[in-house]
Amino acid sequence: MSLSGSITALATPFTVAGDLDLDAWRRLLRQQLDGGTQGIVVAGSTGEAAALTDAEYDILLKTAVETVAGRIPVLAGTGQMNTAKTIAQTRRAAAAGADLALVVTPPYVRPTQAGLIAHFNAVADQGGLPVVLYNVPGRTGCDLLPETVAELVSHPNIVGIKEARSEPERMSALLALRSESFAVLSGDDPTACRAMLAGADGLISVGSNALPRSFRKLCDLSRGRERAAAERQDARMQDFYAFFGVESNPIPVKALLQRLGYGAGLRLPLLPLSDAHVAEADRLYDATAVIEEQSGREAVAA
């Protein structure tokens, strides 16, 4: 399946009581399909994977696989703090029907670059799914360097990278490794337009939870090298980018999703959006329908 375009790192809806809200989950999945999303990530950091039980992880993945029914790829977040646990979680995701594994660098333990090579090769060898590398050093304390990625791209079961660092130099170094068998994806909403105009295959986005049509349009224009139109669309979305970064992900996007009718909160240690940002959440809720309608009306062909 093609690993490109607008891919959403899905938030996990909960009820007021803190249980999984599977009705909201199914509606969120259908909203993504209707909005043109070209892939989804289940149980990544935006999905509060660390707060899910094994049973919840399974039902979220199985429900997603059933709902999308092969129309778009389903990536499962499977990265854990060591290699054996990551392999086990990747096998679990494969059993639930996921198409690919999104595997973050092991958080907190800070392996060497040689350790990362051994880790990712082992997961690719033994996990039972194609692997998309995920580098987000601001969360993990570990930076997967381009020269390390260069050692991994030849593995036939390592098929891409989600790079969350925003520096253009980092993206440029990774784009030199891009091929038909290795996709380079931005993992940073505010700089994704620039990355795709430079040649990135797409974006794994937080904001597309609430704005699937808008991000699909941004990706289509950017990947089509329609620079002026892509930059206009990007400019329309700046207030949303800023809002999604005012507190730790996924607090802001879940505040907007709650206003849109998808779920009712987060799990500790995450708390609801601070009072200081509530007015902005309300304003952007009103703006969401406008930009989504506009993006849908002006949608370009894939």
Secondary structure, DSSP 8 states (H G I E B T S, - for coil): ----EEEEE----B-TTSSB-HHHHHHHHHHHHHTT--EEEESSTTTTGGG--HHHHHHHHHHHHHHHTTSS-EEEE---SSHHHHHHHHHHHHHHT-SEEEEE--TTT---HHHHHHHHHHHHHHSSS-EEEEE-HHHHS----HHHHHHHTTSTTEEEEEE----HHHHHHHHTT-BTTBEEEE--GGGHHHHHHTT--EEEESGGGT-HHHHHHHHHHHHTT-HHHHHHHHHHTHHHHHHHTSSSTTHHHHHHHHHHTS-----TT-----GGGHHHHHHHHHHHHHHHHHHHHT----
